[in-house]
Amino acid sequence: ASGGEYELRAPFLVASDGVRRTVAAAVEAADRERRWALPGRRFKVTRFEDTSVRVYKTVPFRPPEDWRGDINYSARTAKANFDALPAPGGDYCGVLLIEPEDELTQGLP
């Protein structure tokens, strides 16, 4: 965590980068600047089709008084994920991840 530069070597890298591909673009640029590389040893990004598209809705959440207020709460089903993270004052910030066409949850405010 010194903020300095370092090099890490690995035979294979699995990573999750945002839609802007900030990390992948930086690694690709650094790889292009290398003078030489063995055939097949250049950095390559493989993008996979997103087969689990979700949209989110934020949901105010206040757990019952007898529940702990210092941990995250989660619930998952085949169609939805709900995660609630503690916020100051005892409230939670809830995030509901749903399929875009899910009729049951589309009516939520």
C-alpha positions as CSV (number, residue, x, y, z in Angstrom):
1,A,0.0,0.0,0.0
2,S,3.0,2.3,-0.4
3,G,1.7,3.5,-3.8
4,G,4.8,2.4,-5.6
5,E,5.0,0.4,-8.7
6,Y,5.5,-3.3,-8.7
7,E,5.3,-6.3,-11.0
8,L,3.3,-9.4,-10.5
9,R,3.7,-12.4,-12.8
10,A,1.0,-15.1,-13.2
11,P,0.1,-17.7,-15.8
12,F,-3.6,-16.7,-15.8
13,L,-5.6,-13.8,-14.5
14,V,-9.4,-13.7,-13.9
15,A,-10.7,-10.3,-13.1
16,S,-13.8,-8.2,-13.1
17,D,-13.5,-4.7,-14.6
18,G,-16.2,-2.1,-15.1
19,V,-17.9,-1.4,-18.3
20,R,-15.2,1.2,-19.1
21,R,-12.5,-1.5,-18.9
22,T,-10.2,0.9,-17.0
23,V,-7.9,-1.8,-15.6
24,A,-7.9,-3.9,-18.8
25,A,-7.1,-0.8,-21.0
26,A,-4.2,0.1,-18.7
27,V,-2.8,-3.4,-18.8
28,E,-3.2,-3.6,-22.6
29,A,-1.4,-0.3,-23.0
30,A,1.5,-1.4,-20.8
31,D,1.7,-4.6,-22.8
32,R,1.9,-2.8,-26.1
33,E,4.8,-0.7,-24.8
34,R,6.9,-3.9,-24.2
35,R,9.6,-4.2,-26.8
36,W,9.0,-7.9,-27.4
37,A,7.0,-10.8,-26.2
38,L,7.0,-14.5,-27.1
39,P,4.3,-15.5,-29.5
40,G,1.0,-16.0,-27.6
41,R,2.3,-14.1,-24.6
42,R,0.7,-10.8,-25.2
43,F,-2.1,-9.7,-22.8
44,K,-5.5,-10.6,-24.2
45,V,-8.9,-9.7,-22.9
46,T,-11.8,-12.1,-23.5
47,R,-15.2,-10.6,-23.0
48,F,-18.1,-12.9,-22.4
49,E,-21.8,-12.3,-23.1
50,D,-23.7,-11.1,-20.1
51,T,-26.4,-13.7,-19.7
52,S,-27.6,-12.5,-16.3
53,V,-28.6,-8.9,-16.9
54,R,-29.9,-7.1,-13.8
55,V,-31.2,-3.7,-13.0
56,Y,-31.2,-2.3,-9.4
57,K,-33.6,-0.3,-7.2
58,T,-32.6,1.2,-4.0
59,V,-34.9,0.4,-1.1
60,P,-35.0,2.0,2.4
61,F,-34.7,-0.7,5.0
62,R,-34.9,-0.6,8.8
63,P,-34.3,-4.0,10.5
64,P,-36.3,-4.9,13.6
65,E,-35.0,-3.5,16.8
66,D,-33.7,-6.9,18.0
67,W,-31.6,-7.5,14.9
68,R,-27.9,-6.5,14.8
69,G,-27.3,-3.1,13.3
70,D,-23.6,-3.6,12.3
71,I,-23.7,-6.3,9.7
72,N,-25.0,-6.6,6.1
73,Y,-28.2,-8.5,5.3
74,S,-28.8,-10.5,2.1
75,A,-31.5,-12.6,0.5
76,R,-31.3,-14.4,-2.8
77,T,-33.8,-16.1,-5.0
78,A,-33.6,-17.3,-8.6
79,K,-35.1,-13.9,-9.8
80,A,-33.8,-11.3,-7.3
81,N,-31.0,-10.4,-4.9
82,F,-31.4,-8.1,-2.0
83,D,-28.5,-6.7,-0.1
84,A,-28.8,-4.2,2.8
85,L,-25.8,-2.3,4.1
86,P,-25.8,-0.4,7.4
87,A,-25.9,3.4,7.3
88,P,-25.6,6.0,10.1
89,G,-28.7,6.3,12.3
90,G,-29.8,2.7,12.2
91,D,-31.2,2.8,8.7
92,Y,-29.9,0.5,6.0
93,C,-29.3,1.2,2.3
94,G,-31.0,-1.7,0.5
95,V,-30.3,-2.6,-3.1
96,L,-32.6,-4.9,-5.0
97,L,-31.1,-6.5,-8.1
98,I,-33.8,-7.8,-10.5
99,E,-34.3,-8.9,-14.0
100,P,-35.3,-5.9,-16.2
101,E,-38.6,-7.5,-17.2
102,D,-39.6,-8.8,-13.8
103,E,-43.3,-7.7,-13.5
104,L,-43.6,-8.3,-9.7
105,T,-40.8,-5.8,-8.8
106,Q,-41.2,-3.2,-11.5
107,G,-44.0,-1.5,-9.6
108,L,-41.8,-0.8,-6.6
109,P,-41.2,3.0,-6.1
